Amino acid sequence: MCPKRVITANDTQVEKRLNEAVQLLKLMQKPNIAVVRKDINERYGVNIPYHTLRNRYHGITWPYKKAHRSQQLLAPEAERVLVDWIHFYSDTSHPATTTTTTTTKTATKRTSKWATTHVL
């Protein structure tokens, strides 16, 4: 039976450690993935699978957000505007309702130029 996969798609701590490990490998004259993986695992207590680190080092795979960018429904600017809007309403104790999200959907259908002009 295969062991459970430890990495979650949006875990920022694991992503930081993976990037750090890849940078360490790039600095080495003769990269040793197993040694770097063991060092990161012992130092931070984050279990990074060997093949995940290897594939990331060789450029076979990308970080979750970069890999799935083509599947996003909103442009990054429009997504930031929507997130800011939702945070504003939650801070003012106004929960998102069907009416408010419907208005937001029509607002995000505008061009990306609209989103870039409204991003803080």
C-alpha positions as CSV (number, residue, x, y, z in Angstrom):
1,M,0.0,0.0,0.0
2,C,1.4,3.4,-0.9
3,P,2.0,5.9,1.9
4,K,-0.3,8.9,2.2
5,R,0.9,12.0,0.2
6,V,1.9,14.7,2.7
7,I,2.0,17.7,0.4
8,T,-1.2,19.7,0.0
9,A,-1.7,21.8,-3.1
10,N,-1.9,25.2,-1.4
11,D,0.4,24.6,1.5
12,T,2.7,27.7,1.5
13,Q,5.1,26.3,4.0
14,V,5.8,23.2,1.9
15,E,6.1,25.4,-1.2
16,K,8.7,27.6,0.5
17,R,10.7,24.6,1.5
18,L,10.5,23.1,-2.0
19,N,11.8,26.4,-3.5
20,E,14.5,26.5,-0.9
21,A,15.6,23.0,-1.7
22,V,15.6,23.7,-5.4
23,Q,17.8,26.7,-4.8
24,L,20.2,24.6,-2.7
25,L,20.4,22.1,-5.5
26,K,21.1,24.7,-8.1
27,L,24.0,26.0,-6.0
28,M,25.6,22.6,-5.7
29,Q,28.3,21.5,-8.2
30,K,27.0,18.0,-8.1
31,P,23.4,18.1,-7.0
32,N,22.4,15.3,-4.6
33,I,18.6,15.4,-4.2
34,A,18.5,12.8,-1.4
35,V,20.9,14.7,0.8
36,V,19.0,18.0,0.3
37,R,15.7,16.4,0.9
38,K,16.9,14.8,4.1
39,D,18.4,18.1,5.3
40,I,15.1,20.0,4.6
41,N,13.1,17.2,6.3
42,E,15.2,17.3,9.4
43,R,15.6,21.1,9.6
44,Y,11.9,22.0,9.2
45,G,10.0,18.8,9.8
46,V,8.4,19.0,6.4
47,N,8.2,15.7,4.6
48,I,8.9,16.4,0.9
49,P,8.7,13.4,-1.3
50,Y,11.9,12.6,-3.3
51,H,10.2,12.6,-6.7
52,T,8.4,15.9,-6.1
53,L,11.7,17.6,-5.4
54,R,13.4,15.9,-8.3
55,N,10.7,16.8,-10.8
56,R,10.6,20.4,-9.5
57,Y,14.4,20.7,-9.8
58,H,14.4,19.3,-13.3
59,G,11.5,21.6,-14.4
60,I,9.1,18.8,-15.0
61,T,6.5,20.1,-12.7
62,W,5.5,23.6,-11.5
63,P,4.0,25.1,-8.3
64,Y,0.3,24.5,-8.0
65,K,-0.8,28.1,-8.8
66,K,1.5,28.3,-11.8
67,A,0.5,24.9,-13.1
68,H,-3.3,25.6,-13.0
69,R,-3.2,29.2,-14.2
70,S,-4.8,28.3,-17.5
71,Q,-7.8,26.8,-15.7
72,Q,-8.7,29.9,-13.8
73,L,-12.0,31.5,-14.6
74,L,-10.9,35.0,-13.5
75,A,-7.8,37.0,-14.5
76,P,-5.5,37.4,-11.5
77,E,-6.4,41.2,-11.3
78,A,-10.1,40.4,-11.2
79,E,-9.6,37.7,-8.6
80,R,-7.7,40.2,-6.4
81,V,-10.5,42.7,-6.7
82,L,-13.1,40.1,-5.9
83,V,-11.1,38.9,-2.8
84,D,-10.7,42.4,-1.6
85,W,-14.4,43.0,-2.0
86,I,-15.3,39.9,-0.1
87,H,-12.8,40.8,2.7
88,F,-14.3,44.3,2.9
89,Y,-17.9,42.9,3.3
90,S,-16.8,40.3,5.9
91,D,-14.9,43.0,7.9
92,T,-18.1,45.1,7.9
93,S,-20.2,42.0,9.0
94,H,-22.1,41.8,5.7
95,P,-22.0,38.2,4.5
96,A,-21.9,37.4,0.8
97,T,-25.4,36.7,-0.5
98,T,-26.7,35.5,-3.8
99,T,-27.6,39.1,-4.7
100,T,-24.1,40.5,-3.9
101,T,-22.3,37.7,-5.7
102,T,-24.5,38.1,-8.8
103,T,-23.6,41.7,-9.0
104,T,-20.0,40.8,-8.6
105,K,-20.2,38.3,-11.5
106,T,-21.5,41.0,-13.8
107,A,-18.7,43.3,-12.6
108,T,-16.0,40.8,-13.3
109,K,-17.3,40.3,-16.9
110,R,-15.8,43.7,-17.7
111,T,-12.5,43.9,-19.4
112,S,-9.2,43.2,-17.7
113,K,-8.5,46.9,-18.1
114,W,-11.3,47.6,-15.7
115,A,-9.8,45.2,-13.2
116,T,-6.3,46.8,-13.4
117,T,-7.7,50.3,-12.9
118,H,-9.5,49.2,-9.7
119,V,-6.7,47.2,-8.1
120,L,-5.2,48.9,-5.1
